[in-house]
Amino acid sequence: MLEKWQCHHCEKGFLLIEEQAKGIPVHCPFCGETGKHVEAVTGQNPDEDLESDMGCLWPGYNDLDKVCYLMSSGQITQELANESIRAILCGEKPDMQK
């Protein structure tokens, strides 16, 4: 399920997968703001299958982008990001929970 988030600091919007945004502070991918400046403003209709319709535009489709986002937002260390990227390039599933 997708959620549209809005950053009130830089006034840009972005999409996140709802399950990935639960329980973590969401950072704006454009300016890095978090907390009261960033909020979910709308969600996906559960009856729509946007994941298959959006293909490569689906957030989280590219594991390399996900690793970079997690590192830039301080959710994982650079060392863990490097290990994850190596795993992706070797065709393995990265373990970003260490």
TIMI-2910 file (N, C-alpha, C, CB; in pm, 1 decimal, decimal comma, always signed):
<rs>
+----------+----------+----------+----------+----------+----------+----------+----------+----------+----------+----------+----------+------+
!      n_x !      n_y !      n_z !     ca_x !     ca_y !     ca_z !      c_x !      c_y !      c_z !     cb_x !     cb_y !     cb_z ! resn !
+----------+----------+----------+----------+----------+----------+----------+----------+----------+----------+----------+----------+------+
!    +83,9 !   -117,9 !     +0,0 !     +0,0 !     +0,0 !     +0,0 !    +88,4 !   +124,2 !     +0,0 !    -95,4 !     -0,2 !   +121,5 !  Met !
!    +56,3 !   +215,8 !    -86,4 !   +130,8 !   +340,8 !    -96,9 !    +69,4 !   +450,4 !    -11,4 !   +137,2 !   +386,0 !   -241,4 !  Leu !
!   +156,2 !   +536,8 !    +37,2 !   +112,7 !   +658,9 !   +104,8 !   +184,2 !   +775,8 !    +38,8 !   +142,3 !   +653,7 !   +259,4 !  Glu !
!   +112,1 !   +885,4 !    +21,9 !   +175,7 !  +1008,3 !    -25,2 !   +212,0 !  +1090,3 !    +97,3 !    +81,9 !  +1089,2 !   -122,6 !  Lys !
!   +338,6 !  +1130,9 !   +103,6 !   +389,0 !  +1211,9 !   +213,6 !   +419,3 !  +1350,6 !   +162,9 !   +514,1 !  +1148,6 !   +277,1 !  Trp !
!   +406,7 !  +1447,9 !   +250,2 !   +431,9 !  +1587,3 !   +215,5 !   +531,8 !  +1644,3 !   +314,5 !   +300,3 !  +1670,5 !   +215,0 !  Gln !
!   +632,9 !  +1715,4 !   +263,3 !   +727,9 !  +1785,8 !   +348,3 !   +684,4 !  +1931,6 !   +351,5 !   +876,3 !  +1770,3 !   +296,3 !  Cys !
!   +655,3 !  +1981,9 !   +469,4 !   +611,2 !  +2120,4 !   +481,0 !   +728,9 !  +2217,1 !   +488,3 !   +523,2 !  +2136,9 !   +603,7 !  His !
!   +851,0 !  +2163,0 !   +494,8 !   +970,3 !  +2248,3 !   +494,8 !  +1006,0 !  +2288,2 !   +350,4 !  +1090,4 !  +2175,0 !   +563,0 !  His !
!  +1019,8 !  +2188,1 !   +260,7 !  +1055,1 !  +2219,4 !   +121,3 !   +933,2 !  +2213,5 !    +28,8 !  +1162,7 !  +2122,3 !    +71,1 !  Cys !
!   +817,8 !  +2170,5 !    +83,8 !   +690,5 !  +2165,0 !    +12,6 !   +689,0 !  +2067,2 !   -104,2 !   +655,8 !  +2300,8 !    -37,3 !  Glu !
!   +770,4 !  +1961,5 !    -95,4 !   +769,9 !  +1857,8 !   -198,7 !   +698,3 !  +1735,1 !   -145,4 !   +914,3 !  +1822,0 !   -243,3 !  Lys !
!   +640,6 !  +1656,1 !   -236,3 !   +572,6 !  +1533,0 !   -200,9 !   +650,9 !  +1412,2 !   -249,3 !   +432,1 !  +1531,4 !   -258,6 !  Gly !
!   +628,4 !  +1298,0 !   -183,9 !   +695,5 !  +1174,3 !   -224,2 !   +611,2 !  +1056,1 !   -179,1 !   +839,4 !  +1165,7 !   -164,5 !  Phe !
!   +635,1 !   +940,9 !   -240,8 !   +560,6 !   +819,4 !   -210,1 !   +645,0 !   +725,2 !   -126,1 !   +515,4 !   +749,7 !   -338,5 !  Leu !
!   +579,4 !   +657,1 !    -33,0 !   +643,3 !   +552,9 !    +47,3 !   +550,4 !   +433,7 !    +53,6 !   +677,8 !   +604,1 !   +190,3 !  Leu !
!   +608,3 !   +317,3 !    +73,6 !   +527,7 !   +199,2 !    +99,5 !   +488,8 !   +203,9 !   +246,6 !   +605,1 !    +66,2 !    +63,6 !  Ile !
!   +360,3 !   +197,4 !   +272,9 !   +306,2 !   +216,2 !   +407,9 !   +374,9 !   +126,7 !   +511,6 !   +156,7 !   +188,5 !   +407,8 !  Glu !
!   +395,5 !     +0,2 !   +479,0 !   +454,8 !    -93,5 !   +574,0 !   +598,2 !    -55,3 !   +609,3 !   +451,5 !   -234,6 !   +517,4 !  Glu !
!   +671,3 !     +5,3 !   +515,9 !   +809,6 !    +43,8 !   +540,9 !   +819,0 !   +171,4 !   +625,0 !   +882,8 !    +63,1 !   +408,9 !  Gln !
!   +713,1 !   +249,7 !   +628,2 !   +715,2 !   +376,5 !   +700,8 !   +667,8 !   +362,2 !   +845,3 !   +629,2 !   +478,1 !   +629,1 !  Ala !
!   +612,7 !   +247,0 !   +880,9 !   +559,0 !   +228,6 !  +1016,5 !   +671,7 !   +213,8 !  +1117,9 !   +466,7 !   +105,4 !  +1021,9 !  Lys !
!   +661,0 !   +289,8 !  +1225,6 !   +752,4 !   +275,5 !  +1336,8 !   +889,6 !   +338,7 !  +1319,8 !   +769,6 !   +135,1 !  +1364,2 !  Gly !
!   +910,7 !   +411,7 !  +1211,3 !  +1039,7 !   +479,3 !  +1190,9 !  +1014,4 !   +626,4 !  +1161,6 !  +1120,7 !   +413,1 !  +1074,7 !  Ile !
!  +1108,8 !   +713,1 !  +1194,3 !  +1091,9 !   +853,2 !  +1156,3 !  +1113,1 !   +867,1 !  +1005,5 !  +1191,0 !   +944,7 !  +1235,0 !  Pro !
!  +1017,2 !   +925,4 !   +938,7 !  +1026,6 !   +942,5 !   +793,4 !  +1100,3 !  +1071,6 !   +763,5 !   +885,7 !   +943,2 !   +727,4 !  Val !
!  +1199,3 !  +1062,5 !   +677,0 !  +1278,9 !  +1177,2 !   +636,0 !  +1239,3 !  +1217,5 !   +494,8 !  +1430,2 !  +1145,7 !   +643,8 !  His !
!  +1236,3 !  +1345,4 !   +468,1 !  +1211,9 !  +1394,1 !   +332,3 !  +1333,7 !  +1357,8 !   +247,0 !  +1185,2 !  +1550,0 !   +330,8 !  Cys !
!  +1313,6 !  +1290,9 !   +132,7 !  +1427,7 !  +1255,3 !    +48,4 !  +1489,6 !  +1375,5 !    -23,7 !  +1385,0 !  +1152,5 !    -53,3 !  Pro !
!  +1422,9 !  +1489,3 !    -18,5 !  +1472,6 !  +1607,4 !    -88,5 !  +1554,3 !  +1699,4 !     +2,1 !  +1356,7 !  +1684,3 !   -147,7 !  Phe !
!  +1504,9 !  +1725,7 !   +123,8 !  +1575,0 !  +1819,6 !   +211,5 !  +1620,9 !  +1756,7 !   +342,8 !  +1486,0 !  +1937,3 !   +241,3 !  Cys !
!  +1575,5 !  +1633,5 !   +373,3 !  +1619,9 !  +1564,2 !   +493,1 !  +1540,9 !  +1593,7 !   +619,1 !  +1759,2 !  +1596,7 !   +517,3 !  Gly !
!  +1441,3 !  +1680,2 !   +611,1 !  +1361,4 !  +1713,3 !   +730,0 !  +1283,8 !  +1591,1 !   +778,0 !  +1264,1 !  +1829,7 !   +699,7 !  Glu !
!  +1250,0 !  +1590,4 !   +904,8 !  +1172,7 !  +1482,7 !   +966,1 !  +1080,4 !  +1543,5 !  +1071,6 !  +1266,6 !  +1374,0 !  +1029,3 !  Thr !
!  +1008,1 !  +1458,2 !  +1142,1 !   +922,5 !  +1504,5 !  +1251,9 !   +800,1 !  +1578,7 !  +1204,0 !  +1000,4 !  +1593,0 !  +1344,1 !  Gly !
!   +774,9 !  +1694,1 !  +1266,7 !   +651,2 !  +1768,4 !  +1239,2 !   +647,7 !  +1826,8 !  +1097,8 !   +634,7 !  +1880,3 !  +1340,7 !  Lys !
!   +761,8 !  +1831,8 !  +1029,5 !   +765,2 !  +1887,8 !   +894,9 !   +718,4 !  +1788,2 !   +788,7 !   +905,1 !  +1934,6 !   +862,6 !  His !
!   +712,9 !  +1658,2 !   +823,3 !   +680,9 !  +1554,2 !   +725,9 !   +560,3 !  +1475,4 !   +774,6 !   +802,3 !  +1460,1 !   +702,7 !  Val !
!   +459,1 !  +1460,1 !   +687,7 !   +341,3 !  +1384,5 !   +728,5 !   +277,8 !  +1313,4 !   +609,4 !   +239,4 !  +1477,0 !   +795,2 !  Glu !
!   +210,6 !  +1202,3 !   +639,1 !   +134,2 !  +1130,0 !   +537,6 !     +6,3 !  +1208,4 !   +512,4 !   +103,0 !   +982,1 !   +582,5 !  Ala !
!    -22,8 !  +1235,0 !   +385,6 !   -140,4 !  +1315,5 !   +354,6 !   -250,9 !  +1235,4 !   +286,7 !   -101,2 !  +1431,1 !   +267,2 !  Val !
!   -217,9 !  +1121,6 !   +228,0 !   -320,3 !  +1037,4 !   +166,8 !   -265,0 !   +897,6 !   +147,4 !   -367,9 !  +1096,4 !    +32,1 !  Thr !
!   -354,6 !   +801,8 !   +129,1 !   -313,5 !   +662,8 !   +110,8 !   -378,2 !   +601,5 !    -11,4 !   -347,5 !   +580,8 !   +233,6 !  Gly !
!   -328,5 !   +485,2 !    -45,5 !   -377,4 !   +411,8 !   -162,7 !   -507,4 !   +340,2 !   -130,7 !   -272,3 !   +310,8 !   -211,4 !  Gln !
!   -593,0 !   +328,6 !   -228,6 !   -714,6 !   +249,3 !   -217,0 !   -674,1 !   +102,1 !   -211,2 !   -812,8 !   +276,9 !   -336,5 !  Asn !
!   -712,8 !    +27,6 !   -108,1 !   -669,6 !   -111,5 !    -95,5 !   -720,2 !   -202,7 !   -206,8 !   -714,6 !   -165,5 !    +35,7 !  Pro !
!   -817,1 !   -157,0 !   -284,9 !   -870,2 !   -238,2 !   -394,3 !   -789,5 !   -223,7 !   -523,7 !  -1014,6 !   -200,8 !   -420,3 !  Asp !
!   -691,3 !   -134,0 !   -525,5 !   -608,0 !   -113,5 !   -644,7 !   -478,0 !   -190,4 !   -630,9 !   -579,1 !    +36,6 !   -667,1 !  Glu !
!   -427,4 !   -244,0 !   -742,1 !   -299,8 !   -314,7 !   -742,8 !   -196,8 !   -229,5 !   -816,3 !   -313,6 !   -455,2 !   -809,2 !  Asp !
!   -153,6 !   -121,2 !   -750,9 !    -60,7 !    -29,5 !   -815,2 !    +78,8 !    -87,6 !   -831,0 !    -53,1 !    +97,6 !   -737,3 !  Leu !
!   +117,3 !   -182,8 !   -745,9 !   +252,8 !   -238,7 !   -754,7 !   +276,1 !   -299,8 !   -892,1 !   +275,6 !   -344,8 !   -644,9 !  Glu !
!   +181,1 !   -377,1 !   -941,3 !   +199,8 !   -437,9 !  -1072,6 !   +183,0 !   -335,0 !  -1184,5 !   +101,0 !   -553,3 !  -1092,0 !  Ser !
!    +98,1 !   -234,8 !  -1164,6 !    +76,6 !   -132,5 !  -1266,7 !   +196,0 !    -38,7 !  -1281,4 !    -47,2 !    -52,3 !  -1233,7 !  Asp !
!   +265,0 !     -8,5 !  -1170,2 !   +373,2 !    +89,5 !  -1174,8 !   +507,9 !    +30,6 !  -1216,5 !   +387,2 !   +154,5 !  -1040,8 !  Met !
!   +525,8 !    -99,9 !  -1204,8 !   +650,8 !   -162,6 !  -1246,3 !   +771,9 !   -101,7 !  -1178,1 !   +666,5 !   -152,3 !  -1395,2 !  Gly !
!   +868,5 !    -52,4 !  -1256,7 !   +993,0 !     +0,5 !  -1200,0 !   +972,5 !   +133,2 !  -1128,5 !  +1096,7 !    +17,4 !  -1309,1 !  Cys !
!   +857,6 !   +195,7 !  -1140,4 !   +832,1 !   +320,1 !  -1068,8 !   +782,4 !   +296,2 !   -926,8 !   +731,6 !   +403,2 !  -1144,5 !  Leu !
!   +754,8 !   +169,2 !   -892,7 !   +707,4 !   +136,4 !   -758,9 !   +817,2 !   +162,4 !   -656,8 !   +660,8 !    -10,2 !   -751,8 !  Trp !
!   +790,7 !   +236,9 !   -548,7 !   +894,4 !   +260,1 !   -447,5 !   +943,8 !   +127,9 !   -389,4 !   +840,8 !   +350,7 !   -334,8 !  Pro !
!  +1072,6 !   +116,7 !   -374,6 !  +1130,5 !     -6,3 !   -323,4 !  +1162,5 !   -106,8 !   -431,6 !  +1038,5 !    -67,9 !   -224,9 !  Gly !
!  +1129,1 !    -75,1 !   -557,3 !  +1157,8 !   -166,8 !   -668,8 !  +1307,8 !   -186,5 !   -681,3 !  +1099,0 !   -112,9 !   -802,1 !  Tyr !
!  +1382,4 !    -80,2 !   -667,2 !  +1527,1 !    -86,5 !   -681,9 !  +1590,6 !    -95,2 !   -543,4 !  +1580,8 !    +36,8 !   -760,1 !  Asn !
!  +1648,4 !   -211,8 !   -512,5 !  +1709,4 !   -231,7 !   -380,2 !  +1826,4 !   -137,4 !   -356,6 !  +1756,2 !   -375,7 !   -364,9 !  Asp !
!  +1898,1 !    -99,0 !   -461,7 !  +2009,6 !     -5,6 !   -444,9 !  +1959,3 !   +130,7 !   -398,0 !  +2088,0 !     +9,2 !   -576,6 !  Leu !
!  +1847,9 !   +177,0 !   -454,4 !  +1789,1 !   +303,7 !   -410,4 !  +1746,8 !   +295,5 !   -263,9 !  +1668,2 !   +340,7 !   -498,6 !  Asp !
!  +1690,5 !   +181,8 !   -224,4 !  +1644,6 !   +164,5 !    -87,2 !  +1763,4 !   +171,3 !     +9,3 !  +1569,4 !    +30,2 !    -71,6 !  Lys !
!  +1873,4 !   +104,3 !    -25,5 !  +1992,7 !   +106,7 !    +60,3 !  +2044,2 !   +249,9 !    +74,2 !  +2104,0 !    +14,7 !     +2,6 !  Val !
!  +2050,1 !   +322,0 !    -37,0 !  +2099,1 !   +460,9 !    -33,2 !  +2009,6 !   +548,6 !    +52,2 !  +2108,2 !   +518,6 !   -174,5 !  Cys !
!  +1878,6 !   +530,3 !    +42,5 !  +1786,1 !   +609,3 !   +123,0 !  +1806,1 !   +579,0 !   +271,5 !  +1640,2 !   +581,1 !    +81,4 !  Tyr !
!  +1816,0 !   +449,4 !   +305,7 !  +1832,4 !   +411,9 !   +446,1 !  +1961,3 !   +468,8 !   +503,6 !  +1831,1 !   +260,0 !   +461,1 !  Leu !
!  +2068,3 !   +469,6 !   +424,2 !  +2195,2 !   +523,9 !   +472,2 !  +2187,5 !   +676,2 !   +485,5 !  +2309,8 !   +484,4 !   +377,2 !  Met !
!  +2132,2 !   +742,5 !   +385,0 !  +2126,9 !   +889,5 !   +387,7 !  +2036,5 !   +942,1 !   +498,5 !  +2078,8 !   +942,5 !   +253,4 !  Ser !
!  +1938,3 !   +862,7 !   +539,0 !  +1849,1 !   +905,6 !   +646,6 !  +1898,0 !   +859,1 !   +783,7 !  +1708,7 !   +853,1 !   +621,6 !  Ser !
!  +2015,2 !   +795,8 !   +788,5 !  +2074,4 !   +755,3 !   +914,9 !  +2016,9 !   +628,5 !   +975,4 !  +2060,0 !   +864,0 !  +1011,2 !  Gly !
!  +1940,4 !   +552,5 !   +897,3 !  +1878,0 !   +431,2 !   +949,5 !  +1972,8 !   +312,0 !   +947,7 !  +1753,7 !   +398,5 !   +869,7 !  Gln !
!  +2074,9 !   +314,4 !   +860,6 !  +2178,5 !   +211,6 !   +858,9 !  +2313,7 !   +280,3 !   +844,0 !  +2154,7 !   +108,3 !   +743,5 !  Ile !
!  +2418,9 !   +211,8 !   +886,3 !  +2554,0 !   +267,5 !   +876,6 !  +2607,4 !   +253,2 !   +735,1 !  +2648,5 !   +198,3 !   +976,2 !  Thr !
!  +2713,6 !   +326,8 !   +706,2 !  +2776,4 !   +316,4 !   +574,4 !  +2832,8 !   +175,8 !   +554,2 !  +2888,3 !   +422,5 !   +558,5 !  Gln !
!  +2886,6 !   +117,4 !   +660,3 !  +2940,9 !    -18,9 !   +651,2 !  +2831,3 !   -119,0 !   +612,1 !  +3005,3 !    -60,5 !   +785,9 !  Glu !
!  +2715,5 !   -108,8 !   +676,9 !  +2604,4 !   -197,7 !   +643,9 !  +2553,0 !   -170,4 !   +503,0 !  +2490,8 !   -181,6 !   +745,6 !  Leu !
!  +2552,3 !    -44,7 !   +461,0 !  +2511,8 !    -10,2 !   +324,5 !  +2606,5 !    -74,7 !   +223,7 !  +2509,2 !   +143,5 !   +305,3 !  Ala !
!  +2736,7 !    -67,4 !   +250,7 !  +2834,8 !   -128,5 !   +160,1 !  +2815,1 !   -279,3 !   +151,0 !  +2977,6 !    -97,3 !   +206,8 !  Asn !
!  +2791,9 !   -345,8 !   +265,2 !  +2766,8 !   -490,1 !   +266,1 !  +2640,4 !   -523,1 !   +186,4 !  +2753,7 !   -541,9 !   +411,1 !  Glu !
!  +2537,9 !   -442,3 !   +202,5 !  +2411,4 !   -464,5 !   +133,1 !  +2428,6 !   -447,1 !    -17,2 !  +2303,8 !   -368,8 !   +185,6 !  Ser !
!  +2502,7 !   -345,5 !    -57,3 !  +2526,2 !   -322,1 !   -201,0 !  +2605,4 !   -437,6 !   -260,6 !  +2601,5 !   -188,3 !   -223,7 !  Ile !
!  +2707,0 !   -485,7 !   -188,6 !  +2783,1 !   -601,8 !   -237,2 !  +2691,8 !   -722,0 !   -256,3 !  +2896,8 !   -637,0 !   -139,3 !  Arg !
!  +2602,5 !   -746,3 !   -159,8 !  +2509,1 !   -858,7 !   -168,8 !  +2418,2 !   -843,8 !   -290,9 !  +2424,5 !   -868,9 !    -40,2 !  Ala !
!  +2364,8 !   -723,7 !   -312,1 !  +2276,4 !   -699,1 !   -426,6 !  +2350,0 !   -725,6 !   -557,9 !  +2222,8 !   -554,0 !   -423,8 !  Ile !
!  +2473,5 !   -674,7 !   -567,4 !  +2551,3 !   -692,3 !   -690,4 !  +2588,5 !   -838,8 !   -715,6 !  +2677,9 !   -607,8 !   -684,0 !  Leu !
!  +2592,1 !   -919,1 !   -608,9 !  +2620,4 !  -1063,2 !   -622,4 !  +2492,5 !  -1144,6 !   -640,8 !  +2696,5 !  -1114,1 !   -499,3 !  Cys !
!  +2378,5 !  -1075,9 !   -650,9 !  +2251,1 !  -1144,2 !   -673,4 !  +2188,9 !  -1201,6 !   -547,4 !  +2270,2 !  -1253,6 !   -772,2 !  Gly !
!  +2234,9 !  -1157,0 !   -430,4 !  +2181,7 !  -1204,8 !   -304,2 !  +2085,6 !  -1101,8 !   -245,9 !  +2295,3 !  -1235,1 !   -205,4 !  Glu !
!  +2004,9 !  -1146,8 !   -150,1 !  +1913,9 !  -1056,2 !    -80,9 !  +1989,1 !   -989,3 !    +33,5 !  +1788,1 !  -1131,9 !    -28,2 !  Lys !
!  +1992,7 !   -856,0 !    +37,5 !  +2067,0 !   -787,6 !   +143,5 !  +1999,4 !   -802,8 !   +279,4 !  +2082,3 !   -639,9 !   +109,8 !  Pro !
!  +2081,6 !   -815,4 !   +385,4 !  +2030,8 !   -821,9 !   +521,6 !  +2058,1 !   -686,9 !   +586,8 !  +2096,8 !   -939,7 !   +602,8 !  Asp !
!  +1957,3 !   -599,3 !   +589,7 !  +1976,3 !   -463,9 !   +643,0 !  +1926,8 !   -452,6 !   +786,3 !  +1904,2 !   -361,9 !   +555,5 !  Met !
!  +1915,5 !   -564,2 !   +856,6 !  +1865,6 !   -563,7 !   +994,1 !  +1974,9 !   -589,3 !  +1096,7 !  +1757,5 !   -667,0 !  +1009,6 !  Gln !
!  +2099,8 !   -587,0 !  +1059,1 !  +2209,5 !   -618,4 !  +1152,1 !  +2222,8 !   -512,9 !  +1258,5 !  +2341,3 !   -632,4 !  +1077,5 !  Lys !
+----------+----------+----------+----------+----------+----------+----------+----------+----------+----------+----------+----------+------+
</rs>
